[in-house]
Amino acid sequence: MDLGSSGPLLLPDQPGLYPHELVAGGKEGTLYLVNRDNEGQFNSDTDDVIQTIPHAVASEIAGVPSYWNGSVYMGGDVDYLKQYSLVNGLLTPGPVSQTTVLFGGAGPASTSITANGNRSGILWAIRHTTAALFAFDPNNLATKFYDSTQALKARDKLVTVTRFVTPTISNGKVYVGGTAALAVYGLLPSLSVGTGNNQTGVVKTVLPVPLTVVATDAYASGPLAGVPVTCKDGGVGGVFLPSATQTTDAKGTVTYSYQLPSKPRALAITCSSLGYTSALFSETSTTGPPARMTITSGNRQIAPPNTPLPAPLVVKVVDSNGLGVPGVTVTFSDNGAGGTLSASSVITSAVGIATTQYTTGPNTGKISITASTAGVASVNFVETVQ
């Protein structure tokens, strides 16, 4: 049994004939399960161990395995990280899960596990060639939680590391020693919504409740002063007052007044700062109340008695900014002329339009069809029956 550059991992007591076990690997990629009470001594013909798994990894095992929750985790050169389960004191003959990430060249060497007892486990591993830190779900290694290459603008880029560096975890931070620097990974401080979320206001007006953003330390949960915060609405045309970029005060808070854009819409506001998680607001700009109603089409038509007019009667209800107001009830009446309407009460569409069709009555002459809604002046269609 050649352990090469690998080291042994002592396992917690196991059921079965051999309660005291250790697991180790060799340069040839073999995984060994050994009885700590009787390691077998030297035998030139065989490995006198509890269990041998040849080719557990594709190439050299150059680090110490990890253990958590009844599983052993192993990495090798030019291979995937693999999970072997312990069942009645024996390892499963093959991996029960493995990463989809191939650790090419110099593999991950030793891995590390963090967990809250038997919950919330994370398997940490370092890729030494094109250095990167990885975090996987130890219950299913195919699930990758994180890697240090995925953040924008190389925010989490790992320093150059040496061959056998192992991630070290303490007080919620991951430490990785490099050839010229120490990299420390941890939870990002956060920006969170204080007040002003989920409001609705009329276009071009200032939301009634100011938007407040709070900067907080991820570990001590204390406020962070002096943090520059920039808010953006995705370019929809709103205005942040006094400006889009401000700095948090001694309470870690920054406050904005926000003037809604000129068009009705649902909008998302993102407030961010480099190295912080962002705060997200969802707001809605709507049209104002009805200010006037106009005839869009259908006026001054001619039709014989008892005949539909050639075109429908169409009106538009708008607010003070000229924007169509949806959901307004418009009532049509021919004022006793004896005709019929396809609908005498119509709700305006998303753009403020109400439409109905009119069929003339038995009498000839000019008739007036009135369209009305609460709060604005009525309009009259003048039609001719002949």
C-alpha positions in Angstrom: 0.0 0.0 0.0 1.7 3.2 -1.2 0.1 6.3 0.3 2.4 8.5 -1.6 1.7 12.2 -1.0 -1.8 11.4 0.5 -2.5 11.5 4.2 -4.9 9.4 6.3 -8.3 10.5 7.6 -9.5 9.1 10.9 -13.1 8.2 10.8 -15.6 8.3 13.7 -16.5 5.0 15.2 -18.2 2.7 12.7 -20.6 -0.3 13.1 -19.5 -3.8 12.3 -16.3 -5.7 13.0 -13.9 -2.8 12.8 -15.2 0.2 14.7 -11.9 2.2 14.5 -11.1 2.9 10.9 -9.1 5.3 8.7 -9.2 6.0 5.0 -6.3 7.0 2.8 -5.3 7.0 -0.9 -2.3 6.4 -2.9 -0.5 7.8 -5.9 -2.0 5.1 -8.1 -5.5 6.4 -7.3 -6.5 3.5 -5.0 -8.6 4.2 -1.9 -7.9 2.2 1.3 -10.1 1.5 4.3 -7.8 0.5 7.2 -8.4 -1.0 10.7 -6.7 1.4 13.0 -6.4 -1.3 15.7 -4.5 -3.6 13.4 -3.1 -2.0 10.3 -1.9 -5.3 8.9 1.9 -4.7 8.8 3.9 -5.2 5.6 2.9 -7.9 3.1 4.6 -8.0 -0.3 1.7 -10.0 -1.9 -1.4 -8.1 -0.8 -2.7 -5.1 1.0 -3.9 -6.4 4.4 -6.7 -3.9 4.9 -10.5 -3.9 5.4 -11.3 -2.7 1.9 -9.5 -1.6 -1.3 -11.1 0.4 -4.1 -8.8 0.5 -7.1 -9.1 3.5 -9.4 -11.2 5.4 -6.9 -9.9 8.4 -8.8 -8.5 8.6 -12.3 -5.0 9.6 -11.3 -2.9 10.5 -8.3 -4.5 11.1 -4.9 -2.5 14.0 -3.6 -4.4 15.1 -0.5 -6.4 14.0 2.5 -10.0 12.9 2.1 -12.8 14.7 3.9 -15.6 13.1 6.0 -19.2 14.4 6.8 -22.5 12.7 7.6 -21.4 9.2 6.8 -19.6 10.0 3.5 -16.0 10.3 2.4 -15.0 12.8 -0.2 -12.0 12.3 -2.4 -10.3 14.3 -5.1 -7.6 13.3 -7.6 -5.6 14.8 -10.4 -7.4 15.2 -13.7 -10.7 13.9 -12.2 -13.9 14.9 -10.6 -14.5 15.2 -6.8 -16.3 12.1 -5.7 -18.5 11.1 -2.7 -18.3 7.6 -1.3 -20.8 6.5 1.4 -20.0 4.4 4.4 -22.5 1.6 5.0 -22.1 -0.8 8.0 -18.4 0.2 8.2 -17.6 -0.3 4.5 -17.3 2.2 1.6 -19.6 1.9 -1.4 -17.6 0.3 -4.2 -18.3 3.3 -6.5 -19.1 7.0 -5.9 -22.7 7.9 -5.0 -22.2 11.4 -6.5 -19.5 13.4 -8.2 -19.0 17.0 -9.4 -19.6 18.0 -13.0 -16.5 20.2 -12.7 -13.3 18.4 -13.9 -10.2 19.3 -11.8 -7.7 19.1 -14.6 -4.0 18.9 -14.1 -3.1 19.3 -10.4 -6.3 18.3 -8.7 -8.0 19.8 -5.6 -5.7 18.0 -3.2 -7.4 18.2 0.3 -11.0 19.4 0.6 -12.7 20.9 3.5 -16.2 20.6 4.9 -18.3 23.2 6.8 -21.6 22.4 8.3 -24.0 23.1 11.1 -23.9 19.7 12.7 -25.4 17.4 10.2 -27.2 20.2 8.3 -26.2 23.0 5.8 -23.0 21.3 4.6 -20.6 22.8 2.1 -17.7 21.0 0.5 -14.9 23.5 -0.3 -12.2 22.7 -2.9 -9.4 24.5 -4.7 -8.5 24.1 -8.4 -4.8 24.7 -8.4 -4.3 25.1 -12.2 -6.1 28.3 -13.2 -6.7 28.9 -9.5 -10.3 29.0 -8.3 -12.2 28.2 -5.1 -15.3 26.0 -5.4 -18.2 25.2 -3.1 -20.4 22.1 -3.6 -23.4 20.5 -2.0 -21.9 17.5 -0.1 -25.3 15.7 -0.4 -25.0 15.8 -4.2 -21.7 16.9 -5.6 -23.3 17.6 -9.0 -24.8 20.8 -7.3 -22.3 23.6 -7.3 -23.1 26.4 -4.9 -20.4 28.8 -5.9 -17.0 29.3 -7.6 -14.7 32.3 -7.5 -14.8 32.9 -11.2 -18.5 33.6 -11.5 -18.7 37.2 -10.0 -18.5 40.0 -12.5 -15.3 42.0 -13.1 -13.2 39.2 -11.5 -14.4 40.4 -8.0 -13.6 37.0 -6.4 -10.5 36.0 -8.4 -8.3 33.7 -6.4 -4.7 34.5 -5.9 -2.0 32.1 -7.3 -1.8 29.1 -5.0 0.7 26.4 -4.4 0.2 22.7 -5.1 -1.1 21.4 -1.7 -3.0 24.4 -0.3 -6.2 23.5 1.5 -9.1 25.9 2.2 -9.2 26.7 5.9 -12.5 27.9 7.4 -12.9 29.9 10.6 -15.6 32.3 11.9 -17.6 32.2 8.7 -14.7 33.0 6.4 -12.7 30.8 4.0 -8.9 31.4 4.0 -6.7 30.3 1.1 -2.9 30.8 1.2 -1.3 32.0 -2.0 2.3 32.2 -3.2 2.3 36.0 -2.5 -0.9 36.8 -0.7 -3.6 35.4 1.6 -7.2 35.4 0.1 -10.1 35.6 2.5 -13.6 34.8 1.3 -16.7 35.6 3.4 -20.3 36.8 3.3 -20.8 40.1 1.5 -22.1 43.0 3.5 -25.6 43.8 2.4 -27.8 46.7 1.2 -31.4 46.1 2.3 -34.7 47.9 1.8 -35.7 50.1 4.7 -38.8 51.9 3.6 -40.6 52.8 0.4 -41.0 49.4 -1.3 -44.2 48.3 -3.2 -45.7 51.8 -3.8 -48.0 53.0 -6.5 -48.1 56.6 -7.7 -49.2 58.8 -10.6 -46.8 59.3 -13.4 -44.4 62.3 -13.0 -45.2 62.5 -9.3 -42.9 61.8 -6.3 -43.7 58.6 -4.4 -45.3 59.4 -1.1 -42.8 57.4 1.0 -39.1 58.0 0.5 -36.9 55.0 -0.5 -34.4 54.2 2.3 -31.5 51.8 1.9 -29.6 50.3 4.9 -26.0 49.0 4.7 -25.3 46.2 7.2 -22.3 44.1 8.1 -22.9 40.4 7.4 -21.3 39.1 10.6 -22.0 41.7 13.3 -25.2 42.9 11.7 -24.2 46.5 12.5 -24.8 49.5 10.3 -22.0 50.6 7.9 -21.4 54.3 7.5 -19.7 56.0 4.5 -20.9 53.5 1.9 -21.5 55.0 -1.6 -24.9 53.7 -2.9 -26.2 54.1 -6.4 -29.8 53.5 -7.4 -31.0 52.8 -10.9 -34.4 52.3 -12.4 -33.3 50.5 -15.6 -33.4 53.7 -17.7 -37.2 54.1 -17.6 -36.9 57.8 -16.9 -37.6 58.3 -13.2 -35.6 60.8 -11.2 -33.7 60.2 -7.9 -33.6 63.1 -5.6 -31.3 64.7 -4.5 -29.1 62.4 -6.7 -28.8 58.8 -7.7 -25.6 58.3 -5.8 -25.4 59.1 -2.1 -23.4 57.9 1.0 -24.8 56.2 4.0 -24.9 58.1 7.3 -23.8 57.1 10.8 -26.9 54.7 11.0 -25.9 53.1 7.7 -28.9 54.6 5.9 -29.3 56.6 2.7 -32.6 58.2 1.6 -34.0 59.0 -1.8 -37.1 60.7 -3.1 -38.2 59.2 -6.3 -40.1 60.9 -9.1 -42.0 58.4 -11.2 -41.4 58.2 -15.0 -43.8 59.7 -17.5 -45.4 56.5 -18.6 -47.5 54.0 -16.6 -45.5 50.8 -15.9 -44.2 48.4 -13.3 -40.6 49.3 -12.5 -37.7 47.7 -10.6 -35.2 49.9 -8.8 -31.8 48.4 -7.9 -29.6 50.1 -5.3 -26.0 48.8 -5.3 -22.5 49.3 -4.0 -19.4 47.5 -5.1 -18.9 44.4 -2.8 -22.4 44.5 -1.3 -25.5 42.6 -2.1 -28.1 44.9 -3.7 -31.4 46.2 -2.4 -34.4 45.8 -4.8 -37.5 48.0 -4.9 -40.7 47.2 -6.9 -42.8 50.3 -7.7 -45.7 51.1 -10.0 -46.5 54.3 -11.9 -50.1 54.7 -13.0 -52.2 57.2 -14.9 -54.0 60.0 -13.0 -57.8 60.2 -12.7 -59.8 61.0 -15.8 -59.4 64.6 -16.9 -61.3 64.7 -20.2 -62.9 62.4 -22.8 -62.6 62.8 -26.6 -64.2 61.2 -29.7 -61.7 59.1 -31.5 -63.9 57.9 -34.4 -67.5 57.2 -35.4 -68.8 60.7 -35.5 -71.0 62.2 -38.3 -72.0 58.9 -40.0 -75.1 58.3 -42.2 -77.2 55.2 -42.2 -80.8 54.2 -43.2 -83.3 53.4 -40.5 -82.9 50.1 -38.5 -79.4 49.7 -39.8 -76.0 49.5 -38.0 -73.8 52.6 -38.5 -70.8 51.8 -40.8 -68.2 52.3 -38.1 -68.3 51.8 -34.3 -68.4 54.7 -31.8 -65.0 55.1 -30.1 -64.1 57.5 -27.3 -60.9 57.9 -25.3 -60.6 58.9 -21.6 -57.3 60.6 -20.7 -55.7 62.0 -17.6 -54.2 65.5 -17.2 -51.0 64.3 -19.0 -53.0 63.0 -22.0 -52.4 59.3 -21.0 -55.3 56.9 -21.6 -57.0 55.9 -18.3 -57.9 52.2 -18.1 -60.8 50.7 -16.2 -63.2 53.7 -16.5 -66.9 53.0 -17.1 -68.3 54.9 -20.1 -72.1 55.1 -20.6 -73.6 55.5 -24.1 -77.1 56.8 -24.7 -79.0 57.9 -27.9 -81.3 60.0 -25.7 -84.5 58.2 -26.7 -83.9 58.1 -30.5 -85.1 54.5 -30.6 -81.9 52.9 -31.7 -79.9 50.1 -30.0 -76.3 49.9 -28.7 -74.3 46.7 -28.7 -73.2 47.8 -25.2 -74.5 50.8 -23.4 -71.9 50.5 -20.6 -68.3 50.0 -21.6 -65.0 49.8 -19.5 -62.0 51.5 -21.1 -59.1 49.4 -22.3 -55.5 49.6 -21.1 -55.1 52.7 -23.3 -58.3 54.3 -22.2 -60.5 53.3 -25.2 -64.2 52.5 -25.0 -66.0 51.2 -28.1 -69.7 50.3 -28.9 -71.7 49.7 -32.1 -75.0 51.6 -32.8 -77.9 50.4 -34.8 -80.3 53.2 -35.9 -84.0 53.3 -35.0 -87.1 53.6 -37.2 -87.1 57.4 -37.4 -85.1 59.6 -39.8 -83.3 62.8 -39.0 -80.3 63.8 -36.9 -79.7 62.0 -33.6 -77.3 62.7 -30.7 -75.5 59.8 -29.0 -73.9 60.9 -25.6 -70.9 59.2 -24.1 -70.4 60.1 -20.4 -68.3 59.1 -17.4 -68.0 60.5 -13.9 -65.9 63.5 -13.3 -65.4 64.8 -16.9 -67.5 66.5 -19.5 -69.6 64.3 -21.8 -69.1 64.1 -25.6 -71.8 63.8 -28.2 -71.8 61.9 -31.5 -74.0 63.5 -34.2 -75.3 60.9 -36.7 -77.9 61.1 -39.5 -80.6 58.6 -40.3 -82.0 58.9 -43.8 
